[in-house]
């Protein structure tokens, strides 16, 4: 008889996903081994959190009794418990440019994040990933670094990993969170060729010193409620966008670096045969109001330039294995949804793995929902990002699509907030059943007018990409639907073209609560009342306590 597998679960990859999964499984008492070809600490991009991501990390923390994961849910706890090298995020900023032209300050958008006491974060991934895997080790997970996997073999009794030195590692279940070069995807030929994804982009990126706050370099005053440098800044232009993610944008910062990258549609901006650093300088020369921000900047590590970013998998689960996070697929960093989707999948995967190990049943049927969720989130993000790239060609079209994104972001966060608040009452997983039903479609409320509007908006912009209608026709259609929508709080002002941002105040929160109670459709009222309303009340109380403590000291 063959020996029993050495471990309950083997995880490939010790990044954000691998660290969270390992901590949760080890906390539940499983024998967990994490295998990684590299070594911590190490450079990684994918740094910007959003409210959905932070709520999900809080839910994972509470559901699986790993309080440390909850530290990732706000900038204050990241700074105090994880690393002071991380930055603060108070807004999403979008500034529209055209090559060779000065920027028009009227062509900009901002999505402020409320409340300030629970601001989002710019993760310095070298620190955050390293800290997370240490947390997993403290709960009992084992880590093998500098260990490459040559092959994967799955049989009736175990998963066996073959190593370059001829050795093997065995486990009852394998979770591959390694990334594009997934050993599982290679072993079973899981990559879709060609990919089904519409988004088409490449990227170049690095970390830089000396990047100036955009508000200090631009000639014109925008009037936005939150400084551009206090959030994730997106410089958008026909065929692409640039991210600027500072880590030194708060009092007491200990990290002078800034994450900088450019994502480009190669059908519009073919990859040149030059060094990535040279391409970056050539890019700056085309945009007179972006280049001053980098007048004194220098890269602290070599620039990385990629081929097409998008890939997908025909299957993400099988007997004794699961692809997750960026091993399953990837779209683009736009809108910071990578970590959101990762945490959503982790939340749904962990309890299924725990049950499978305890019951010694690893049939694919147990994990079918995980595949549905992964594929659904990948497709939803693909539509969102592909249409955004199409909209970058025209300010009016982008101004309309920005509001479609806002609508989906606000409503999906309300769905998660409601589920989280219900779970915290009795800690009954049954309270999360509605979230599980809605999440594969992007956690959009099951209210027909919402889904109809989002679907029509998707089709309008897709028609522009296929030259079936003009950008003006699509933007007009979207704004008409926004005017007729009865499910968006009027105070947000998404139907007003000139309203490019909004501020959140206690008075507006109160008036939105009144709207939700008396005017919103019943299907939407529950999400704003039990979801967003619950979170706003809780966080506004927190912000008052923080302010009073600061004033008294």
Secondary structure, DSSP 8 states (H G I E B T S, - for coil): -----SEEEEEE--SHHHHHHHHHHHHTT--EEEE-SS-SS------B--HHHHHHHHHHHHHTT-HHHHGGGSHHHIIIII-TT-EEE-EEEEEEE-TTS---TTSEEEEE-S-GGG-EEE--HHHHHHHHHHHHHHTT-EEE-S--EEEEEE-SS-EEEEETTS-EEEEEEEEE-S-TT-HHHHHHT-B-SS-------EEEEEEEE----GGGT-SS----SS-GGGSEEEEEETTEEEEEEES--STT-----EEEEEEE-TTTS---SS-HHHHHHHHHHT-TTTGGGGTT-EESS--EE-S---B-BS-SEETTEEE-GGGT-B--SGGG-HHHHHHHHHHHHHHHHHHHHHHT---GGGGHHHHHHHHHHHHHHHHHHHHHHHHTT-HHHHHHHHHHHHHHHHHHHHHHHHHHHHHHHH--GGGGHHHHHHHTTTS--S-HHHHHHHHHHHHHHHHHHTTSS-HHHHHHHHHHHHHH-SSS-GGG-TT-TT-------HHHHHHHHHHHHHTS-HHHHHHIIIIIHHHHHHHHHHHHHHHHHHHH-
